[in-house]
């Protein structure tokens, strides 16, 4: 139901076609070729739920339950900062287990997937207790939520400055530049046809007409390209503002949560990178948030496969 857009209230047509009028074998068409008419009937599922499912599908983590059915809050969201492999959830047990006394797993921890499978030749230990990383992430989320509650506008400006590549002054200048470019393009739209008219009625000679046309058309082409670049930049800035507003809305929900939950992690966190274990120095642990930070690089999505790191 959560995969079928019809349940969202939209009419979806032309998903398949046939080879020919003689050969009726069905062929699936690309999604961009579908015809989708929104809001044609009463929906069974909400748009918010639909969007949330799509977001979960796009996440780097689909979640993996243990044999006992436990799903860790950060399952699939943690990556080795050195080799890019996902961190694996491991267990430290205190008993070997027997029929009367089954084995008890009293401590969960994460470690680099390559290190756990192939040893030190492929990567170093990135051991970290689950309770420690959960506490660190929860503390960071609460700290951000408190910033929003204390002064939402100040927090909004802080998050926006972190996300935007361009300053507000530069965006304001770009907006003015775009208005000027559009105004000049409108003038050129009138000037170019008038050149033809002046030539036809003999007001200007043909040589002058050709030079003016070349000049105006070159200017029109240059301005159009420039205006398109500025529009893309301003559109990205508007999207940044929308993303920050959505991030703040989500953050407010978790201001007073007592513990880290799976839902919280999927809604807020893009991924986390963990530095290798070291007893004599602080470790670098970076939390990348959805809607605020850069998406996961491709090198982190794909399993490293080179001469030094092959199974």
ABEGO torsion letter per residue (X at the ends): XAABAAAAGBBBBGABBBABAABABBBBBBAAABBBBBGABBBABBAAAAAAAAAAAABABAEBBBAAGBBBAABGABBBAAAGBBBBBBBBBABAEBAABBBBBABBBBBBAAAAAAEAAABBBABBBAAAAAAAAAAAAAAAAAAAAABAAAAAAAAAAAABABBAAAAAAAAAAAAAAAAAAAAAAAAAAAAAAAAAAGABBAAAAAAAAAAAAAAAAAAAAAAAAAAAAAAAAAAAAAAAAAAAAAAAAAAABABBBAAAAAAABABBBBBBBBAABBBBBBBBBBGABBBBBAAAABBBBBAABBX
